[in-house]
């Protein structure tokens, strides 16, 4: 006999149990104010970590002019952060499980804040790239604890669902918000403020963390050194190879050797994790068909979204002639769509379940990319960009919350950090793979002096990514309906 379950990042709760109330709570819990403050702190920190992946995008020409990077090395301002962040996430999740997630959250924030200060003060390309890599290290230490701290801070299931919806909005909307913030700071000040802006925010979060967030239970045990080395090395090798694939070629020795090394290390990780007493990555996390489907979906969707933060920026700047700040403002419909939809998704989850939301969201994303592929040289912003941007934001806001809830459903508390690290590792790997594929498709279809021919094929590729995510939702993710918020 099957039982409906409540999607929870730490456990599943039977719906309709006679011991559980069925009405919404009429009074706030005693710790609701402190819990809300804790949730706000964690979400602001997550937003800071996410938007730093794109906040420097529109400032790259100014960085190049100031520090003299050159065209070949300028991409490392972006790639250094992605490489360190994506490569160290699994290790960061395990460290949080062992040493305490609040402690690792604080440590990661401190490292990230210091690195931001160093980046803003950089006078040479080497120092800036090193600071961006150090930012990625700090983000990888802090990010896996975000979801665990969110769920432990929420006083009830309804608050937990709202927190997950806001987490999805921050994770998916933070990149477009980064473009807006980066354009504003670059236009009114300097590219250096895209780094400096993190310093006061990071210091404020560090000052408030211990006051409003409780430490999680530590899970002591022998540290899996082989798993840590193979997981980190494998992720770094794969991300490094994919980042360079558009430049060096998919069949180049650099790309093929890097991918083979990464896959070999991943195989070593798989063998190791089944034999050690305290594995870095619990094999049980990958035995759930729904969780595997959710991870595959989030990689495909994030990979497709990278066209928005790479090609759409160039489309707006080159075809429409927008400057940095106007380019950031052009992404406002996408950002508002995501954050507006986050207010609705907790209620929809209880009424229609995760699979219908994933299907509709994936279909909306596919449509938005296909719509952008029809942009022609005579189109303006309102006629060619505004509609696809808004649809993309609404669809992304619809799909990310049920995805996050599905991936974290039924995870035991002692493995919450590892599961969060796994989720965000698939986001980073999906972004790296998607960007590499999209740039390669763009290069294959590009014509000298013309942007649109290659871009149209790349947008259609992103549409195909979203359709594959739709197939994964239908085939792999089990249909689950939540009871009304407040019943847990």
C-alpha positions in Angstrom: 0.0 0.0 0.0 1.5 3.4 -1.0 1.4 6.4 1.3 1.6 10.1 0.3 4.7 11.7 1.8 5.8 15.2 2.7 8.8 16.3 0.7 11.4 17.2 3.4 15.1 17.7 3.1 15.7 15.6 6.2 12.9 13.0 6.3 9.6 12.0 4.8 6.5 12.4 7.0 3.3 10.3 6.3 0.5 12.5 5.2 -2.9 12.2 6.9 -1.5 10.7 10.1 -4.0 10.9 12.9 -1.4 12.4 15.2 -0.8 15.3 12.9 -3.0 18.4 12.7 -4.7 19.1 9.4 -5.4 22.8 9.8 -3.0 25.6 9.3 -1.3 26.9 12.5 -3.1 29.8 14.0 -0.2 31.0 16.1 3.4 31.5 15.2 5.9 29.3 17.1 7.8 31.0 19.9 11.1 31.0 17.9 9.5 32.2 14.7 11.3 35.6 14.7 14.7 34.1 15.3 14.0 31.4 12.8 13.1 34.0 10.1 16.2 36.0 10.8 18.3 32.8 10.5 16.7 31.9 7.2 17.2 35.5 5.9 21.0 35.3 6.8 21.5 32.0 5.0 19.5 33.1 1.9 21.5 36.4 1.7 24.7 34.4 1.9 23.5 32.0 -0.8 22.6 35.0 -3.0 26.1 36.4 -2.6 27.7 33.1 -3.5 25.5 32.6 -6.6 25.6 36.1 -8.1 29.4 36.1 -8.0 29.3 33.6 -10.8 28.0 36.4 -13.1 28.5 39.8 -11.4 31.8 40.3 -13.2 30.5 39.3 -16.7 29.5 42.8 -17.9 32.7 44.2 -16.3 35.1 42.0 -18.2 36.0 44.7 -20.9 36.8 47.1 -18.1 38.9 44.5 -16.2 40.8 43.8 -19.4 41.5 47.5 -20.0 42.6 48.1 -16.5 44.8 45.0 -15.9 45.7 43.9 -19.4 44.6 40.3 -19.4 44.5 39.7 -23.1 41.7 37.7 -24.9 43.0 34.2 -24.1 43.3 34.7 -20.3 40.4 36.9 -19.6 38.0 34.0 -19.3 39.8 32.8 -16.2 38.2 35.6 -14.3 35.0 33.6 -14.6 36.5 30.1 -14.8 38.7 30.3 -11.7 35.6 30.7 -9.5 33.6 28.0 -11.3 36.5 25.5 -11.2 37.2 25.9 -7.5 33.5 26.1 -6.5 32.4 23.1 -8.6 35.4 21.0 -7.8 35.3 21.3 -4.0 31.6 21.1 -3.2 31.4 17.4 -2.3 34.4 17.9 0.0 32.8 21.0 1.5 29.6 19.0 2.2 31.4 16.2 4.0 33.4 18.7 6.1 30.1 20.3 7.2 28.8 16.9 8.3 31.9 16.1 10.3 32.8 19.5 11.8 29.4 21.2 12.0 27.6 23.0 9.2 27.4 26.4 10.9 31.2 26.3 11.6 31.9 25.4 7.9 29.4 28.0 6.8 31.2 30.7 8.8 34.6 29.5 7.7 33.6 29.6 4.1 32.0 33.1 4.4 35.2 34.4 6.0 37.4 33.0 3.2 35.0 34.3 0.5 34.9 37.8 2.1 38.7 38.0 2.4 39.1 36.8 -1.2 36.7 39.5 -2.4 38.7 42.2 -0.7 41.9 40.8 -2.3 40.2 40.7 -5.7 39.1 44.3 -5.4 42.6 45.4 -4.6 44.3 43.3 -7.3 46.8 45.1 -9.5 47.8 42.2 -11.7 45.9 39.5 -13.6 47.5 36.8 -11.5 46.3 38.2 -8.2 42.7 38.7 -9.5 42.5 35.1 -10.9 44.0 33.8 -7.6 41.4 35.8 -5.6 38.6 34.5 -7.7 39.8 30.9 -7.1 39.9 31.6 -3.4 36.4 32.9 -3.6 35.4 29.6 -5.1 37.1 27.7 -2.3 35.1 29.7 0.3 31.9 29.2 -1.6 32.4 25.5 -1.7 32.9 25.4 2.0 29.8 27.5 2.8 27.3 26.5 0.1 26.6 22.8 1.2 25.6 23.9 4.6 23.0 26.4 3.3 20.2 23.9 2.8 20.8 22.1 6.1 20.8 25.4 8.0 17.7 26.5 6.2 15.8 23.4 7.1 17.0 23.3 10.7 16.1 27.0 11.1 12.5 26.6 9.8 10.1 26.1 12.7 7.6 23.9 10.8 7.0 22.2 7.4 5.2 25.2 5.9 8.1 27.5 6.7 10.5 24.8 5.4 8.6 24.7 2.1 8.7 28.5 1.8 12.4 28.5 2.6 13.0 25.9 -0.1 11.1 28.0 -2.6 13.2 31.1 -1.8 16.3 29.0 -2.0 15.3 27.9 -5.5 14.5 31.5 -6.5 17.9 32.8 -5.1 19.8 30.0 -6.8 18.2 30.5 -10.2 17.6 34.2 -10.1 21.0 35.1 -8.4 22.8 34.9 -11.7 20.6 37.4 -13.5 20.6 39.6 -10.5 24.4 39.4 -10.7 24.3 40.9 -14.2 22.1 43.7 -13.0 24.3 44.5 -10.0 27.5 44.2 -12.0 26.3 46.6 -14.6 25.2 49.1 -12.0 28.4 49.0 -10.0 30.6 49.1 -13.2 28.7 52.1 -14.6 28.5 54.2 -11.5 31.9 53.3 -10.0 34.4 50.7 -11.1 34.7 47.0 -11.8 36.5 46.7 -8.4 33.2 47.3 -6.7 31.9 44.0 -8.0 34.4 42.6 -5.6 34.2 45.1 -2.8 30.4 44.8 -2.5 30.8 41.4 -0.9 33.0 42.7 2.0 30.3 44.5 4.0 27.7 41.9 3.3 30.0 39.1 4.3 31.1 40.8 7.5 27.4 41.5 8.4 26.5 37.8 7.9 29.4 36.7 10.0 28.4 39.0 12.8 24.9 37.7 12.9 25.4 34.0 12.2 26.1 32.8 15.8 23.2 34.9 17.1 20.5 33.5 14.9 21.7 30.1 13.7 22.2 27.0 15.8 25.1 24.6 15.2 24.1 21.2 13.7 24.9 17.9 15.3 28.4 16.8 14.3 28.8 13.3 12.8 32.3 12.3 13.8 34.0 9.5 12.0 37.1 8.6 10.2 37.6 10.9 7.3 37.5 9.3 3.8 40.8 10.7 2.4 40.8 8.6 -0.8 37.2 9.6 -1.5 38.0 13.3 -0.9 40.9 13.2 -3.2 39.1 11.3 -6.0 35.9 13.4 -5.7 37.7 16.7 -5.7 40.2 15.7 -8.4 37.5 14.1 -10.6 35.3 17.2 -10.4 38.2 19.6 -11.1 39.4 17.6 -14.0 36.0 17.4 -15.6 35.2 21.0 -15.1 38.6 22.1 -16.3 38.3 20.0 -19.5 34.8 21.3 -20.3 35.7 24.9 -19.7 38.5 24.7 -22.2 36.7 22.5 -24.8 35.3 25.3 -26.9 38.7 26.9 -27.2 40.9 23.8 -27.6 38.4 21.5 -29.3 36.4 18.5 -28.1 38.9 16.1 -29.7 42.0 17.8 -28.5 44.5 15.9 -26.3 43.9 18.4 -23.5 40.1 17.8 -23.5 40.2 14.0 -23.9 42.9 13.4 -21.3 41.2 15.7 -18.8 37.9 14.0 -19.3 39.4 10.5 -19.1 41.3 11.4 -15.9 38.1 12.8 -14.4 36.1 9.7 -15.3 38.8 7.5 -13.8 38.8 9.4 -10.6 35.0 9.2 -10.4 35.2 5.4 -10.9 37.7 5.3 -8.1 35.3 7.3 -5.9 32.5 4.9 -6.7 34.6 1.9 -5.7 35.9 3.5 -2.6 32.6 4.7 -1.3 31.2 1.1 -1.2 34.1 -0.1 0.9 34.8 2.5 3.6 33.0 2.8 6.9 32.4 6.6 6.6 32.2 7.4 2.9 32.4 11.0 1.6 29.3 10.3 -0.6 26.7 7.9 0.7 25.9 5.4 -2.1 22.4 5.3 -0.8 21.8 8.8 -2.0 22.0 7.5 -5.6 19.7 4.5 -5.1 16.6 6.7 -5.3 15.2 6.9 -8.9 13.5 10.2 -8.1 16.7 11.7 -6.7 18.8 10.6 -9.7 16.1 12.1 -12.0 16.1 15.3 -10.1 19.9 15.6 -10.3 19.9 14.9 -14.0 17.2 17.5 -14.5 19.0 20.2 -12.5 22.2 19.6 -14.5 20.3 19.9 -17.8 18.3 23.0 -16.8 21.2 24.9 -15.3 23.3 24.0 -18.4 20.5 25.4 -20.6 20.2 28.6 -18.5 23.8 29.4 -19.2 22.8 30.7 -22.6 21.0 33.5 -20.8 24.1 34.5 -18.9 26.5 34.1 -21.8 24.9 34.5 -25.2 21.9 36.6 -24.3 24.2 39.2 -22.7 26.1 39.4 -26.0 22.9 39.6 -28.0 21.6 42.5 -25.9 25.0 44.4 -26.0 25.9 43.7 -29.7 22.5 43.6 -31.4 20.7 46.2 -29.3 23.7 48.3 -28.4 23.0 48.4 -24.6 25.7 49.4 -22.1 26.6 47.4 -18.9 23.8 48.9 -16.7 21.1 48.7 -19.4 22.1 45.1 -20.1 21.7 44.3 -16.4 18.3 46.0 -16.4 17.3 44.0 -19.5 17.4 40.9 -17.3 14.9 42.3 -14.8 11.9 40.5 -16.2 13.7 37.2 -15.8 14.7 38.0 -12.2 11.2 39.3 -11.2 9.6 36.3 -12.8 11.7 33.9 -10.7 11.2 35.7 -7.4 7.5 36.3 -8.1 6.9 32.6 -8.9 8.7 31.6 -5.7 5.7 33.0 -3.7 3.4 30.6 -5.5 5.3 27.4 -5.7 4.9 26.2 -2.1 1.1 26.2 -2.5 1.3 24.6 -5.9 3.5 21.8 -4.6 0.7 20.9 -2.1 -2.0 20.9 -4.8 -0.5 19.4 -7.9 2.7 17.6 -6.8 6.2 17.8 -8.1 6.0 16.1 -11.5 3.4 18.4 -13.1 5.3 21.5 -11.9 8.5 20.1 -13.4 6.9 19.2 -16.7 5.2 22.7 -17.1 8.4 24.5 -16.0 10.7 22.5 -18.3 8.3 23.1 -21.2 8.2 26.8 -20.4 12.0 27.0 -20.4 12.2 25.1 -23.8 9.7 27.5 -25.3 11.5 30.6 -24.0 14.8 29.4 -25.6 13.1 28.5 -28.9 11.4 32.0 -28.8 14.8 33.7 -28.4 16.2 31.7 -31.3 13.8 33.6 -33.6 15.3 37.0 -32.8 16.2 38.9 -36.0 18.3 41.9 -36.7 15.3 44.2 -37.0 13.8 43.3 -33.6 13.9 45.6 -30.6 14.0 44.7 -26.9 10.3 44.6 -26.3 9.5 42.7 -29.5 12.4 40.2 -29.3 13.7 39.8 -25.8 11.2 40.9 -23.1 8.7 38.1 -23.7 11.2 35.2 -23.7 13.0 36.7 -20.6 9.7 36.9 -18.6 8.6 33.4 -19.7 12.1 32.0 -18.8 11.9 33.5 -15.3 8.4 32.2 -14.6 9.3 28.7 -15.8 12.6 28.6 -13.8 10.8 29.8 -10.7 8.3 27.0 -11.1 10.7 24.2 -11.6 13.6 24.8 -9.1 11.7 24.5 -5.9 10.2 21.0 -6.6 13.5 19.9 -7.9 15.3 20.9 -4.7 12.6 19.3 -2.6 12.8 16.0 -4.6 16.6 15.7 -4.4 16.6 16.3 -0.7 13.5 14.3 0.2 14.1 11.4 2.6 17.8 12.3 3.3 18.9 11.4 6.9 20.1 14.4 8.9 23.7 13.1 9.1 23.9 13.1 5.3 22.2 16.4 4.6 25.5 18.2 4.0 26.6 15.5 1.5 23.3 15.6 -0.3 23.4 19.4 -0.5 26.9 19.3 -1.9 25.8 16.7 -4.4 22.9 18.9 -5.6 25.1 21.9 -6.1 27.9 19.8 -7.7 25.4 18.8 -10.4 24.5 22.4 -10.8 28.1 23.4 -11.3 28.9 20.5 -13.6 25.7 21.0 -15.5 26.6 24.7 -16.0 30.1 23.8 -17.2 28.9 21.1 -19.6 26.1 23.3 -20.9 28.3 26.3 -21.4 30.9 24.1 -23.2 28.3 22.6 -25.5 26.5 25.9 -26.2 29.7 27.7 -27.0 30.8 24.9 -29.4 27.4 25.0 -31.2 27.7 28.8 -31.4 31.2 28.6 -32.9 30.2 25.9 -35.4 27.3 28.0 -36.8 28.9 31.4 -36.5 29.6 33.6 -39.5 32.4 36.3 -39.5 31.1 39.6 -38.3 27.6 38.3 -37.6 26.4 37.2 -34.1 22.9 35.8 -34.8 23.5 32.7 -37.0 25.5 30.9 -34.3 23.4 32.2 -31.5 20.2 30.9 -33.0 21.5 27.3 -33.1 22.8 27.7 -29.5 19.4 28.8 -28.2 17.8 25.8 -29.9 20.4 23.6 -28.1 19.3 25.0 -24.8 15.7 24.3 -25.7 16.7 20.7 -26.3 18.3 20.6 -22.9 15.0 21.7 -21.3 13.1 19.1 -23.3 15.5 16.3 -22.1 14.8 17.5 -18.5 11.1 17.2 -19.2 11.6 13.6 -20.3 13.6 12.9 -17.1 10.8 14.3 -15.0 8.2 12.0 -16.6 10.4 8.8 -16.7 12.4 9.0 -13.5 10.7 11.2 -10.9 7.9 9.6 -9.0 4.7 11.5 -8.6 4.4 12.8 -5.1 1.8 15.2 -3.7 2.3 17.1 -0.5 -0.4 17.7 2.1 -1.4 21.3 2.7 1.4 23.4 4.3 1.2 23.4 8.1 0.2 19.7 8.4 3.7 18.5 9.3 
